[in-house]
Amino acid sequence: MMNPVRNITEDEKQCYRENGFVLLKGILDLPTINRARRAINGSLDTANQSDAAYNFSLLAAAVERQAWADLEAASGGQHDVVGLARYMEASGKPVLRDETDEHIVGQFFVDTGSASRLSDFRKLITRGVLPKVAAALLDGETVRLVDDQVFVKGPSTPERTAFHQDATYMPMDGDQCCVLWIPVDETSLETGTMQYVRGSHKDGALYQPNMFISQATLPGATGPTLPDIEAEPNEFDIVHFETEPGDVLVHHYRTIHGTGGNASPMLPRRALSVRYAGDDIRYMERPYAPARPHHTQTQTTGEILNDADFPVVWRRPPQQQAA
């Protein structure tokens, strides 16, 4: 499919601008959803080829037991995982878990840059409908692919995803960057749907990134510490959506968001996250941000994103360009 099932409305664009997120109901057709499912399966099947694939459930269990030798199974090689686990344990910040049945079987899997090794995955996110969805909301002349992630929380997975901003995990600065969260299963609060802090993209604050399953900040991170949203959720304007396959959630890369675990004993929660950048985004060196082993070029702060690692995936048609 080369186009979304329907046009994105002006109300939806305004919702994205004002709230920092928007739910696009029924924007993808079934063939595209099935391509996304195959992309996730491909990521899982080839995780042993990735330097950035992690089983966060194994990591969480190793931290709590101080079983550092077990971390070999949780590491893809992107980080010194043993060092990070020891740092997390020393921080005093607990692993964030929902209460579940004691017989836990679920696993929380994350991989970054799967499309760099899976050609069909790369075609899905660089051609056709997904770049056009991003273009409609970024409203610029070009759209570049930033990166992709796969998130899988199997049934009965207790690990939460700590509230965070995507911006400070990414080597870039500017305003025109959006994140497409594409669930291929039905999602709800029970299974761990996305939760957003309304309007949190507007104040320009760049909070320290955390360890994802803990509020412990990444070593060396700078900037203000994110408020403890998990402790006092009623103090924040948190919005969540129930979704079904065909829906896409889009948020600004500075919007604060997080998810619960997957309490369902039967239903998985699988999703793709694809990040796209618009015209004003420039490279910003952040030494504490996670490395992207699939990137090949070196850049300096202030440069336009390079074409090799951040390819242009959409250009405004000539007939639509301003005179």
N, C-alpha and C positions, 0 to 999 in steps of 0.2 A: 504494500500500500504506500503511495507516494504522498497522500494527504491525510490529515485527521478525519475521523468520521464526520465531524461537524466543525463549523467555525468557532473560534473562541470569542465570546461576547465581550462587549465593552464593559459590562458589569463585572465579568470575571477578571478583566485586565485591571479594573479599578480596585477590586478586592486584593489582587496581588500587590498593587502599589501601596495601598493603605494598610493592609493587615500583615503583609510580608509573606503571605501564603494564599493559595487558592486550590480548591478541589475542582478538577475538570472531569465531570461525570461523563462516562461513556465516550471518551475521546479516541480510544483505540479499538480496532476491530479484532476479531478472533484470530486471524492469521498472525497479526502482530503480537498478540498476547502469547500465542504458542511459540513464536520465535523467541520471546523473552524467557519463556519457560525453558526452552532448549539452551539458551545462553546460560541460565543459572545452572542447569544440569552439567553443561560443559565446564563451567567454572569448578563445580564440585568434583567432577571426574578428573580434572587436571590440576587440582590444588597442589599436588606434590611437585609441580613444575613452577610454582609461583613463589617469589621471594616475599610476597605481601599477603599470604593467606594465613589466617589464624583461627584456631578453635578457642574462642573466649571462655567457653565453659571449662575446658581443660586448664586454661590459664588461671581462671578464678579458683578452681579446686586446688591447684598447686600452690597459689598464694596463701590460701587459708590453712593448708597443711604444712606450708613451708617445704614442700616436696619439689625442690628445684630440679632434680633430675627428670621429673615428669614433664618438664617444659619443652623437651625436644619435640614432643608430639604436638605442641601448641604453637610452634614457631615456624615461620616461613623464611626467616633469615634477614628480614628487613631491619629488625632491631636486635639489640642485645636483650633478649627477652628475659633472661635470668636477672640481668641487672635491673630492668624495669620492674620485674616482679618483686625483687628485694626492695626497690625504691617504694613501690606501692605499699608493701607490708610495713615499711618503716614510717610511711606518712601517717599511719593511724586512721586513714580513710577506709572504711569497709568496702568490700564488694557489694554492689547494689543488687539485691535479689528480692523478688516477690515471694510471698509465702505460697508454697506449693506442697503437694503430697510428698512425703519423705522418700518415696521411690522415684527419684528423678532419673529420667532417661534422655531428656532433650539435650541438644547441643546448639550453641550459638556460633555460627560460622560467618566469617567476613573475609572477602578477598578484594584487593584493589588492583586495577589494571588487567582484568581478565581479557578484555578486548584486544590487548596487545599480542596475545597468543592464540586467540580464537577468531578466525576470519569472519564467520557468520555473525558473531557477537559484534565485531567492529562494524560490519555493514549495517546492522540494526541501529547503531547509535550515531553513525556518520552520514546516513543517507535517509531521505524521505521524511517520515512523519515526526520523529522526535526532535530533530533540529528545527523543524517548522513550528512545533509547539513552543520551543524556547524562543524562537525569533519573534513570535507574536507577543510575548511578554517582555522581552528585552527591548524591542522597538528600536533597533539600530540598523546599521548597514550590513554588518557581518555577524556571524555566530561562530565561535571556536569551541571545539571539544576540549574540556579540561581533563576530566578523568571519569572513570566508572568504578562502581563498587557493587558487590553482591552481598546481600544480607539474608541469612537463613536462620530462623529460630524454629527448631523442630518442636513437635508437641511436648508439653511439659518441660519447657525451658524456663528456669526462673530468673536468669540474668537480665537485668534491665539495661537499657542504653542511657547513660547519664545525660541530663540536659547539657547542651553544648551549642556552639556556633560552628558551622563548617568553615567559615572564613579564615580562622586562625590555624587551621590544619593545612591551608593551601598557600602556595608561594605567589600570591598576587594581591593587588590592591585596586580599588575602584568600586563602582556601584553596580555595574551591569553584569551580574553573575547570578544565575539561578540554578536550582537543583531540582531535577525531575525524579520523584520517588514513584516507582512503577510496581505496585503490588500485583502478583499473579495469583494470589489467593484472596478470599474474602478476609477483611481485617476488621477488628473490633478492639475495644479495650481489653477483652479477655485474651485475644491473640497477640496484642502488642502493636496496635495501630499508632501512627504518628501523633504526637501532641506538640502544639506550637504555643509560644507565648506571643499573643497578638501585639503587633506593632513594635516588637523588640528589635527590628532592623533599623529603626528610624534614628536612634540617638547617636549612631556612629561608633558606639563602644565596641572594642575588640577585646573580648575576654580571653583569659588564658585557657588553652585547650586542656582537656582532661584525658584520663586513661580509658575513657569510653565505658567501662563497667565499674568505674569508681570516680569519685570527685577529685581524687589525687591529680594534680596538674602535671603536665608533661615536664620533665626535667629541663630547667633553663628557660621555661616560658616566661614571658613578660606581659605586663598589662594588668588590669583589674581582675580580681577573682570573681567568678560568677556567683551570684547569690545562691543560697541553698534552697533551690526550688523543690527538691524532693522532700525536704523536711516540712515545708509550709506551702503546699501547692495551692491552697485556697487564697493565699496572698497575691497570687499572680493570675492574670487573665489568660488561662490555658484553654485552648480550643482543640478538640479532636474530631476526627471524621471516621465513620465506618465506610469502608470501601469494598468494591467488588472488582473482579478482573475487567479491564477496559477503562477503569478510572486512572487518573494520574494526579498525584499531589505535587504541586510546584511551590518551592519556597525560595526566598531571597537568601543568599549565602550568609547574611548576618543574622537571620532569624534564629532565635533560640528554640531548640526543639529536643525531644527525647522520646523514648518509648518504654513501655513496661516489658516484662517477660511475656512468654506465651504460656498461659495457664490452661489452654485447651489440651485435653488428653489425646485428641485425635487429629486436630487440624494443624498443618504447618503454617508458618508465616514467611513467605519468600518474596523478596523484592529486589529490583535493580535500582540503583541510585546513579544518575548521570548528571554531571555538572557541565554547564555551558557558560561561556563568557562572551560579553558584547564588546562594543567599540572602545569603551573607556578603561578597560582592564589592562593593567601593566604588571610586569613581573615585580614581585616584592620578596626579597630574601628574608626567610624566617628560619634561622638556624635550628630552632627547636621543632619545627614542623616535621612530620614523618617524611622520610625519603620516598621517592617514587622510582624504584629500580628500573621500571620500564621506560623512563625518560632518558633520552640520549644526549641532550644538548645542555651546555652551561650558559646561564644568563646572569645579568646583573640587574640590580634594582632600577626600575624606571623604564626598562626596555619593553617594547611591544612583544607579546608572547610569540615565540618562534613557531614556524609552520610545521616543523618535524614533530614536536611533542604536543602542540596545541593547534591541530589543523583547522583551517576554515571549513566548516561543514554546511554553511548556508550563506548566500549573498542576496541582498535585495535585488529582485529583478529590475532590469533597466527601466521598464515602463513605470515602475513604482518609485523610482528615485526622484528626489526633489529637483526641480528645474534650476 
